[in-house]
Every structure is written in structure tokens, then in C-alpha cells.
Amino acid sequence: MTHIPQESKEPVDGNLVDFIIPLLIADEETIISDYLGQLHSAEIANLLSALPREYRQHLWKLLPIGLEGETLSYLGEEVRNGIIGKMEDADVIAVAETMNIDGLADVVDGLPDRISDEIIESLDDDRRQRLEVSLSYLEGTAGRLMSTDVISVRVNVTIAVVLRYLRYLKPLPPHTDALMVTNEHGDFLGKLKLDVIVSEHPSSLVGDIMQEDAVTVTDATNEHDVTQLFEQRGLLSIPVIDEVGKLLGRITVDNVVGVIVAEADKALLASGGLSEDEDLFAAILPSAKRRGIWLGINLVTVFMAAWIIGRFEEALDKIVALAVLMPIVASMGGIAGSQTLTLTIRGLALGQISNTNLRWLGNKELAVGFLNGCAWAVVVAIVTFAWFQDIGIALIIAAAMMLNLVAASLSGVLIPVILSRRGIDPALSGAVILTTITDIVGFLSFLGLATIFLL
């Protein structure tokens, strides 16, 4: 066995991967297990995701007992399923029994029905009922996101009674910032914040000091809309009610942070045609297949642009400068369009774009494109004239530059809006479509104008 010096038993510069892999190679299992016991489950999950597949299962087996369930809940679906796929069914069930309901619902969704059914059957009645309630809601809704671990009180009790009740219940559910006020039928009436409880007189009635206008969401509310409410209102928790106003549960800020991170990951990876659960060290063939699809789509768009260029073969043969300058027009249009596209996708994600203000946004971006087109057309024309000493080519590229930047700005607004209205994620395919448009418009305008005026 390779000897690991004592001084190497701490990660260098916080890089856990560089610290753990040599220990795995050297089979220093005791050191690894002890160190994992000092980490948070989210850190372990991140470490597992960063390890090549051949080391991942080895590290998982060294995880201290009791950390498996929470660690699974932090893993992306592809990494998680890869680990579970190597486990015995009995071990999967044992780990699932240690998980909280929110994490368990996510895990059960991605498992084969046979194992899912066994896990559900293994739970006690209370946990099984709570899990089935969570699974009854659609993925991506407030119902799936919420926790049913809620403390509720009635309007006609005093603060003194509430305080005794809280002392009896200790510890409180995590991230409790307020109690929910309901009537005897379970209808939501308001929130009673903890800071109010500790500052009001003990004889005060809950109904007199509760927050009656508390923000609520229904169980069918999209989780993205929930995150916007937390951001806009500075909330720590929000009650979830059904369509008739009965209290179902609550969503806390820690749940929302997870959604925000997931949405950011999704947007980033979608721009490259990848899933948010993409495994960094996924198997080669599935990874190649997923990415190959988008390479094929891009190839089609490139052939479209090449076909446009081919229609002007005569102009390119006679005027070599056109071939040299042609990429400039397309590239400038692509950059300008991507700037507008990014802003528009962000506006759609934040709910800031509607039918009412879409025309104003389009006009604004057209004006921006026109002004930038004018400014950079002058610069490009001057450089082109100094380079080739041909005023005609300088004027042609200036005109093409203006046309393409205006077209790019308009496309950057319309493409994501149209895709969004058709139920297609604009982050997934918007960039491909935009690049095609700016390439075609850039080549067509530049070569077309050159053909008309210079030949």
C-alpha cells in the first residue's frame, strides 16, 4: 500500500478532487471515510459528480452511514441513477428510508417502478402518506416543492398559549419564520410571524395580530413563479393552499434557492443543447449521441449559409476582397443578436415581457441595432478603404453591416418570444436559429449588394 504522508491529509487550496483521488488510488479508506464525515452532504454530492466514474462507486462505499440519503438528494439525476444502479435493491430501500420526503420524492421519480413500489411499501404509514401526496403533484409545481411540515394555530388563542405550544413541539421544523393561522376546517387565514410572537403581550389574541394579507400560492403554481415571489417580496416562506383556500403546506427559502440554481444550470447547459442533469463523466457513447444531435442541427444551418455563399460564386471569383471581408459582417451580426437574445430570454424568465410591452422592446432594440450599425459601419468602411483602396467595397460592407445589425437586433427579440409561445425553451434552440439568420442575412446582404453594384 502506498504511504500517504501526514502533511498531505488536508485538501490543497480547497480542491477536494486533487485530495481524494490519490487517497482512492492508495486505498486509504479510513482517511477518506473520516474526512467525508466532516463534509456537508452537498459537498460530498459535488465531489461525487466531479469524480471519474471508476472512482465514484468506490467513494460511495466509503460514505459514513447516515449520509447516503441526504447526499443522494443533492445529486443530479444521471449521477444519482448511476450510483443507485450499482446498489442492491435492499440497500437502496434502506437508504431511502433515511431521506426526507422532499428528497425522497425526487429520487423515487427516477427509479424503476419495481424499486419505487418497494420503497413506498417499506415506509411507515405517515411517511408513505406524505410521499404519496408529494408525488401526486406535477414536477415543477408548488405542490411538489412544498413541505407539509407546518405548524398551524387558531385565531382565538393567546400568544401565551402559542408559546407553550411551541415549547412542547421543540424542535421546530427547519426554517420556521412564521406559524400558519387556520380555522377548524383547515382554511388558511393568515401568518403569525415569530418576531411578532416574541414581541407582543402574552395576552394578545392571534387573530388580532396575525398578518391577514399574507402572500400565498396554490399547489398548481409553477415553481418559477414561486421563485419570483420570493425575490420580489423578500420572503422567507410562503403558504401553499388548494383551490378552495385550505392550507396544504409551505415553501421555504432553501427550497427556492435550489430551484434558482437548477434554473441557472438548465439555462447554461441548454445553450449548448445539454440537459441540466448531464453527468460530467457520463459514458462516452450516450454523451456523443446527445451532443451529436445538436452538431447535426448546426451542420444543416451551416450548409444553408454555404448555399447562400455559393449563389455568389461569380462575385467572389472576380473580387477576392469579398471573401476576405465576408466573415466580418456575419460575425458582427451574430454578436449583436446574441446580446439582444440573452436580454430577451432573461426578460421572459423574469416575466418582464408581455404582449403590451413587446412592441416597445422591439422598437428599442431596432434603434440600438441601427445606432450600432451606423457607428461600426463607419469604422469598418474606413478600415476597408484603407486596406483595399476601393470606395465601392467600403460602402457595400458599411451598408451590409447596418442591415445585418438591425436584422440581428430584431431577431434577438422575436426568436425567443416565438419559441416561448410555442412551448419551446428559447435557451435550448434560440442561439442556433439566431446564428443561422445573422449568417444568411449577413452573407446575402454583403454579396448581394456587391453583385448588384460592383459587377
C-alpha positions as CSV (number, residue, x, y, z in Angstrom):
1,M,0.0,0.0,0.0
2,T,1.3,3.5,-0.9
3,H,2.2,5.6,2.1
4,I,0.4,9.0,2.3
5,P,2.5,11.5,4.3
6,Q,0.7,13.1,7.2
7,E,1.1,16.6,5.8
8,S,-0.9,15.5,2.7
9,K,-4.0,14.7,4.7
10,E,-5.7,18.1,4.0
11,P,-7.0,19.3,0.7
12,V,-4.7,21.7,-1.2
13,D,-6.4,25.1,-2.0
14,G,-9.8,23.6,-1.2
15,N,-9.6,21.2,-4.2
16,L,-11.2,18.0,-2.9
17,V,-10.8,16.1,-6.1
18,D,-7.0,16.5,-6.1
19,F,-7.0,15.5,-2.4
20,I,-9.4,12.5,-2.7
21,I,-8.2,10.7,-5.9
22,P,-4.7,9.9,-4.7
23,L,-6.2,8.6,-1.5
24,L,-8.6,6.4,-3.5
25,I,-5.7,5.1,-5.6
26,A,-3.7,4.3,-2.4
27,D,-6.7,2.6,-0.8
28,E,-6.5,4.9,2.2
29,E,-10.1,4.1,3.1
30,T,-10.0,5.1,6.8
31,I,-8.6,8.5,6.0
32,I,-11.3,9.0,3.3
33,S,-14.2,7.9,5.4
34,D,-13.1,10.1,8.3
35,Y,-12.8,13.1,6.1
36,L,-16.1,12.5,4.4
37,G,-17.7,12.5,7.8
38,Q,-16.6,16.2,8.2
39,L,-18.3,17.3,5.0
40,H,-21.8,18.5,4.3
41,S,-23.9,16.2,2.1
42,A,-24.0,18.8,-0.6
43,E,-20.1,18.9,-0.7
44,I,-20.0,15.2,-0.9
45,A,-22.5,15.2,-3.8
46,N,-20.4,17.8,-5.6
47,L,-17.3,15.7,-5.1
48,L,-19.0,12.6,-6.4
49,S,-20.1,14.5,-9.5
50,A,-16.6,15.6,-10.1
51,L,-15.0,12.2,-9.9
52,P,-14.5,9.9,-12.9
53,R,-16.9,7.0,-12.9
54,E,-14.4,4.4,-11.9
55,Y,-13.7,6.3,-8.6
56,R,-17.3,7.3,-7.9
57,Q,-18.6,4.0,-6.7
58,H,-15.5,3.4,-4.6
59,L,-16.1,6.7,-2.8
60,W,-19.8,6.0,-2.3
61,K,-19.0,2.8,-0.5
62,L,-16.8,4.7,2.0
63,L,-19.5,7.2,2.9
64,P,-20.3,7.1,6.6
65,I,-23.6,5.5,7.5
66,G,-26.4,8.1,7.7
67,L,-25.1,10.4,5.0
68,E,-26.2,8.4,1.9
69,G,-29.8,9.6,1.8
70,E,-29.2,13.3,2.0
71,T,-26.2,13.0,-0.4
72,L,-28.4,11.3,-3.0
73,S,-30.9,14.2,-2.8
74,Y,-28.2,16.7,-3.8
75,L,-27.1,14.7,-6.9
76,G,-28.2,15.3,-10.4
77,E,-30.5,12.6,-11.8
78,E,-27.9,11.0,-14.1
79,V,-25.2,10.7,-11.5
80,R,-27.7,9.6,-8.8
81,N,-29.2,6.9,-11.1
82,G,-25.6,5.7,-11.9
83,I,-24.9,5.1,-8.3
84,I,-28.2,3.5,-7.5
85,G,-27.9,1.2,-10.5
86,K,-24.8,-0.4,-8.8
87,M,-26.6,-0.9,-5.5
88,E,-28.5,-3.9,-4.2
89,D,-32.3,-3.3,-4.0
90,A,-32.2,-3.8,-0.2
91,D,-29.5,-1.2,0.1
92,V,-31.5,1.3,-2.0
93,I,-34.5,0.8,0.2
94,A,-32.5,1.2,3.4
95,V,-31.0,4.5,2.2
96,A,-34.4,5.8,1.0
97,E,-35.9,5.2,4.5
98,T,-33.4,7.8,5.9
99,M,-34.3,10.5,3.4
100,N,-36.7,13.4,4.0
101,I,-39.9,13.4,2.0
102,D,-38.8,16.2,-0.5
103,G,-35.6,14.4,-1.5
104,L,-37.3,11.0,-1.5
105,A,-39.9,12.2,-3.9
106,D,-37.2,13.3,-6.4
107,V,-35.3,10.0,-6.1
108,V,-38.4,7.8,-6.4
109,D,-39.4,9.5,-9.6
110,G,-36.3,8.5,-11.3
111,L,-36.2,4.8,-10.2
112,P,-37.7,1.8,-11.9
113,D,-41.3,1.1,-10.8
114,R,-40.3,-2.1,-9.1
115,I,-37.9,-0.4,-6.7
116,S,-40.1,2.6,-6.2
117,D,-43.0,0.4,-5.1
118,E,-40.8,-1.5,-2.7
119,I,-39.6,1.8,-1.2
120,I,-43.1,3.1,-0.8
121,E,-44.2,-0.1,0.8
122,S,-41.3,-0.1,3.3
123,L,-42.3,3.3,4.7
124,D,-44.4,3.8,7.8
125,D,-48.0,5.0,7.3
126,D,-47.3,8.7,8.0
127,R,-44.2,8.9,5.7
128,R,-45.9,6.9,3.0
129,Q,-48.9,9.1,3.0
130,R,-46.8,12.3,2.8
131,L,-44.7,10.8,0.0
132,E,-47.8,9.9,-2.0
133,V,-49.2,13.4,-1.5
134,S,-45.9,14.9,-2.8
135,L,-45.8,12.5,-5.8
136,S,-49.4,13.4,-6.7
137,Y,-48.3,16.9,-7.8
138,L,-46.7,17.5,-11.1
139,E,-43.0,18.1,-11.3
140,G,-42.2,21.8,-11.3
141,T,-45.2,22.9,-9.3
142,A,-45.5,24.4,-5.9
143,G,-47.2,21.3,-4.6
144,R,-44.1,19.2,-5.4
145,L,-41.8,21.9,-4.0
146,M,-43.7,22.4,-0.7
147,S,-43.2,20.8,2.7
148,T,-46.1,19.6,4.7
149,D,-44.1,20.1,7.9
150,V,-46.1,23.1,9.1
151,I,-47.2,24.5,12.5
152,S,-50.7,26.0,12.5
153,V,-52.6,27.8,15.2
154,R,-56.2,29.1,15.6
155,V,-57.3,32.8,15.7
156,N,-58.9,32.6,19.2
157,V,-55.8,31.6,21.2
158,T,-53.4,33.9,23.1
159,I,-49.7,34.4,22.5
160,A,-49.1,32.7,25.9
161,V,-50.8,29.6,24.6
162,V,-48.8,29.7,21.4
163,L,-45.5,29.9,23.3
164,R,-46.4,26.9,25.4
165,Y,-47.4,25.0,22.3
166,L,-44.0,25.8,20.6
167,R,-42.1,24.7,23.7
168,Y,-44.0,21.5,23.7
169,L,-43.2,20.9,19.9
170,K,-39.5,21.6,20.0
171,P,-37.5,21.4,17.9
172,L,-39.5,23.5,15.3
173,P,-39.5,22.5,11.6
174,P,-36.4,23.8,9.8
175,H,-36.6,27.4,8.5
176,T,-39.7,28.2,10.5
177,D,-40.2,32.0,10.4
178,A,-43.9,32.1,10.9
179,L,-46.9,30.0,12.1
180,M,-49.9,29.5,9.8
181,V,-53.3,30.5,11.1
182,T,-56.2,28.3,10.2
183,N,-59.8,27.7,11.3
184,E,-61.2,24.4,12.4
185,H,-61.8,23.4,8.7
186,G,-58.1,23.9,7.8
187,D,-58.8,27.1,5.8
188,F,-55.8,29.5,5.6
189,L,-56.5,32.8,7.4
190,G,-53.1,34.4,7.8
191,K,-49.5,34.1,9.1
192,L,-48.2,34.8,12.6
193,K,-44.5,35.7,12.4
194,L,-42.1,34.6,15.1
195,D,-40.8,38.1,15.7
196,V,-44.4,39.2,16.5
197,I,-44.9,36.2,18.8
198,V,-41.9,37.2,21.0
199,S,-42.6,40.9,21.0
200,E,-46.4,41.0,21.6
201,H,-48.0,40.8,25.0
202,P,-48.8,37.2,26.1
203,S,-52.5,38.0,26.4
204,S,-52.8,39.2,22.8
205,L,-55.0,37.1,20.6
206,V,-53.6,35.6,17.4
207,G,-56.5,36.9,15.4
208,D,-55.7,40.5,16.4
209,I,-52.0,40.4,15.4
210,M,-51.7,38.0,12.6
211,Q,-50.8,39.0,9.0
212,E,-54.1,38.6,7.1
213,D,-52.8,39.8,3.7
214,A,-50.0,37.2,3.6
215,V,-48.9,36.2,0.1
216,T,-50.0,32.6,-0.9
217,V,-49.7,30.3,-3.9
218,T,-51.8,27.4,-5.0
219,D,-50.4,23.9,-5.3
220,A,-50.6,24.2,-9.1
221,T,-48.4,27.4,-9.3
222,N,-45.3,27.0,-11.4
223,E,-42.2,26.8,-9.3
224,H,-40.6,29.6,-11.4
225,D,-43.4,31.9,-10.4
226,V,-42.8,31.0,-6.8
227,T,-39.2,31.9,-7.0
228,Q,-40.1,35.3,-8.5
229,L,-42.4,36.0,-5.5
230,F,-39.6,35.2,-3.1
231,E,-37.3,37.5,-4.9
232,Q,-39.8,40.4,-5.3
233,R,-41.3,40.3,-1.8
234,G,-38.2,39.3,0.1
235,L,-40.0,36.3,1.6
236,L,-38.6,33.6,3.9
237,S,-41.6,31.2,3.5
238,I,-44.9,31.2,1.6
239,P,-48.1,29.2,2.4
240,V,-49.4,26.8,-0.2
241,I,-53.2,26.4,-0.4
242,D,-55.6,24.5,-2.6
243,E,-58.2,25.9,-5.0
244,V,-60.7,26.5,-2.1
245,G,-58.2,28.0,0.3
246,K,-57.2,25.1,2.5
247,L,-53.7,25.1,3.9
248,L,-51.6,22.3,2.3
249,G,-48.0,23.2,3.3
250,R,-45.3,25.8,2.9
251,I,-42.3,26.6,0.7
252,T,-39.2,27.9,2.4
253,V,-36.4,30.0,1.0
254,D,-34.0,27.0,1.0
255,N,-36.3,25.2,-1.4
256,V,-36.3,28.2,-3.7
257,V,-32.6,28.6,-3.7
258,G,-32.4,25.0,-5.1
259,V,-34.8,25.9,-7.9
260,I,-32.9,29.1,-8.8
261,V,-29.6,27.1,-9.0
262,A,-31.3,24.4,-11.1
263,E,-32.8,27.0,-13.5
264,A,-29.4,28.7,-13.9
265,D,-27.8,25.3,-14.6
266,K,-30.5,24.5,-17.1
267,A,-30.2,27.8,-19.0
268,L,-26.4,27.4,-19.2
269,L,-26.4,23.8,-20.4
270,A,-29.4,24.3,-22.6
271,S,-27.5,26.9,-24.6
272,G,-25.2,24.0,-25.6
273,G,-28.0,21.5,-26.2
274,L,-27.4,19.7,-22.9
275,S,-29.6,18.5,-20.1
276,E,-29.3,20.1,-16.6
277,D,-28.7,16.6,-15.3
278,E,-25.8,16.0,-17.7
279,D,-23.1,13.9,-16.0
280,L,-19.6,15.5,-16.4
281,F,-18.2,12.0,-16.6
282,A,-21.1,10.3,-18.4
283,A,-20.4,7.3,-20.7
284,I,-18.8,8.2,-24.0
285,L,-21.4,6.8,-26.4
286,P,-24.5,8.4,-24.8
287,S,-22.6,11.8,-24.5
288,A,-21.6,11.6,-28.1
289,K,-25.2,10.8,-29.2
290,R,-26.7,13.8,-27.2
291,R,-24.2,16.3,-28.5
292,G,-24.1,14.8,-32.0
293,I,-27.8,15.7,-32.5
294,W,-27.0,19.4,-32.0
295,L,-23.9,19.2,-34.1
296,G,-26.2,17.8,-36.9
297,I,-28.6,20.6,-36.4
298,N,-25.8,23.1,-36.6
299,L,-24.4,21.4,-39.7
300,V,-27.7,21.9,-41.5
301,T,-27.7,25.6,-40.7
302,V,-24.1,25.9,-41.9
303,F,-25.0,24.3,-45.2
304,M,-27.8,26.8,-45.6
305,A,-25.2,29.6,-45.2
306,A,-22.8,27.9,-47.5
307,W,-25.6,27.6,-50.1
308,I,-26.1,31.3,-49.9
309,I,-22.4,31.9,-50.5
310,G,-22.4,29.5,-53.4
311,R,-25.0,31.6,-55.2
312,F,-22.5,34.4,-55.5
313,E,-19.5,32.4,-56.7
314,E,-19.0,34.7,-59.7
315,A,-18.7,37.8,-57.5
316,L,-16.2,36.0,-55.2
317,D,-14.1,34.9,-58.2
318,K,-13.9,38.4,-59.5
319,I,-13.5,40.3,-56.3
320,V,-11.2,38.5,-53.8
321,A,-11.7,41.2,-51.2
322,L,-15.3,40.0,-50.7
323,A,-14.1,36.6,-49.5
324,V,-11.7,38.3,-47.0
325,L,-14.3,40.7,-45.6
326,M,-17.4,38.4,-45.6
327,P,-16.9,36.9,-42.2
328,I,-16.8,40.4,-40.6
329,V,-20.4,41.1,-41.4
330,A,-21.7,37.8,-40.2
331,S,-19.7,37.8,-37.0
332,M,-20.8,41.4,-36.0
333,G,-24.4,40.4,-36.6
334,G,-24.0,37.3,-34.5
335,I,-22.6,39.2,-31.6
336,A,-25.2,41.9,-31.7
337,G,-28.0,39.4,-32.0
338,S,-26.7,37.2,-29.1
339,Q,-26.7,40.3,-26.8
340,T,-30.4,41.0,-27.6
341,L,-31.2,37.3,-27.4
342,T,-29.7,37.0,-23.9
343,L,-31.6,40.0,-22.6
344,T,-34.9,38.8,-24.1
345,I,-34.5,35.3,-22.6
346,R,-33.8,36.9,-19.2
347,G,-36.8,39.1,-19.6
348,L,-39.0,36.1,-20.4
349,A,-37.7,34.2,-17.5
350,L,-38.4,37.1,-15.1
351,G,-41.9,37.6,-16.5
352,Q,-41.0,41.1,-17.7
353,I,-42.1,40.7,-21.4
354,S,-45.8,40.7,-22.4
355,N,-47.9,41.5,-25.4
356,T,-48.3,45.0,-24.1
357,N,-44.6,46.0,-24.0
358,L,-43.3,43.7,-26.7
359,R,-43.6,46.4,-29.4
360,W,-41.7,48.9,-27.2
361,L,-38.9,46.4,-26.7
362,G,-38.7,45.6,-30.4
363,N,-38.5,49.3,-31.3
364,K,-35.9,49.9,-28.7
365,E,-33.7,47.1,-29.9
366,L,-34.2,48.2,-33.5
367,A,-33.0,51.6,-32.5
368,V,-30.0,50.2,-30.7
369,G,-29.1,48.0,-33.7
370,F,-29.4,51.0,-36.1
371,L,-27.2,53.2,-34.0
372,N,-24.6,50.5,-33.5
373,G,-24.9,49.7,-37.2
374,C,-24.2,53.3,-38.2
375,A,-21.2,53.6,-35.8
376,W,-19.5,50.4,-36.7
377,A,-20.3,50.7,-40.4
378,V,-18.3,53.9,-40.5
379,V,-15.4,52.2,-38.7
380,V,-15.5,49.2,-41.0
381,A,-15.8,51.3,-44.1
382,I,-12.7,53.4,-43.2
383,V,-10.6,50.3,-42.4
384,T,-11.8,48.6,-45.6
385,F,-10.9,51.6,-47.8
386,A,-7.5,51.9,-46.2
387,W,-6.9,48.2,-46.8
388,F,-8.2,47.7,-50.3
389,Q,-8.3,51.3,-51.7
390,D,-11.8,50.7,-53.1
391,I,-14.6,53.1,-52.1
392,G,-17.2,50.8,-53.6
393,I,-16.3,47.8,-51.4
394,A,-16.1,50.1,-48.4
395,L,-19.6,51.4,-49.0
396,I,-21.0,48.0,-49.7
397,I,-19.7,46.5,-46.4
398,A,-20.9,49.5,-44.5
399,A,-24.5,49.0,-45.8
400,A,-24.4,45.3,-45.2
401,M,-23.2,45.9,-41.7
402,M,-26.1,48.2,-40.9
403,L,-28.6,45.8,-42.4
404,N,-27.3,42.8,-40.5
405,L,-27.1,44.5,-37.1
406,V,-30.7,45.8,-37.5
407,A,-31.9,42.3,-38.5
408,A,-29.9,40.7,-35.7
409,S,-31.4,43.0,-33.1
410,L,-35.0,42.3,-34.3
411,S,-34.3,38.6,-34.4
412,G,-32.9,38.6,-30.9
413,V,-36.3,39.8,-29.7
414,L,-38.6,37.8,-31.9
415,I,-36.9,34.4,-31.8
416,P,-37.2,33.7,-28.1
417,V,-40.7,35.2,-27.9
418,I,-42.0,33.0,-30.7
419,L,-40.2,29.9,-29.3
420,S,-41.6,30.5,-25.8
421,R,-45.1,30.9,-27.1
422,R,-44.8,27.6,-28.9
423,G,-43.7,25.9,-25.7
424,I,-40.0,25.6,-26.8
425,D,-37.2,26.6,-24.4
426,P,-35.6,29.6,-26.1
427,A,-32.3,28.9,-24.3
428,L,-32.2,25.5,-26.0
429,S,-32.5,26.4,-29.6
430,G,-32.6,30.2,-29.8
431,A,-28.8,30.6,-30.4
432,V,-28.8,28.1,-33.3
433,I,-31.7,29.9,-35.1
434,L,-30.2,33.3,-34.5
435,T,-26.8,32.3,-35.8
436,T,-28.5,31.0,-39.0
437,I,-30.4,34.2,-39.5
438,T,-27.4,36.5,-39.0
439,D,-25.2,34.4,-41.2
440,I,-27.7,34.3,-44.0
441,V,-28.7,38.0,-43.8
442,G,-25.0,39.0,-43.5
443,F,-23.8,37.0,-46.5
444,L,-26.9,37.8,-48.6
445,S,-26.7,41.5,-48.0
446,F,-23.0,41.8,-48.5
447,L,-22.6,39.6,-51.5
448,G,-26.0,40.6,-53.0
449,L,-25.1,44.3,-52.8
450,A,-21.7,43.6,-54.2
451,T,-23.2,41.7,-57.1
452,I,-25.6,44.5,-57.9
453,F,-23.3,47.4,-57.7
454,L,-19.8,46.1,-58.4
455,L,-20.2,43.6,-61.2
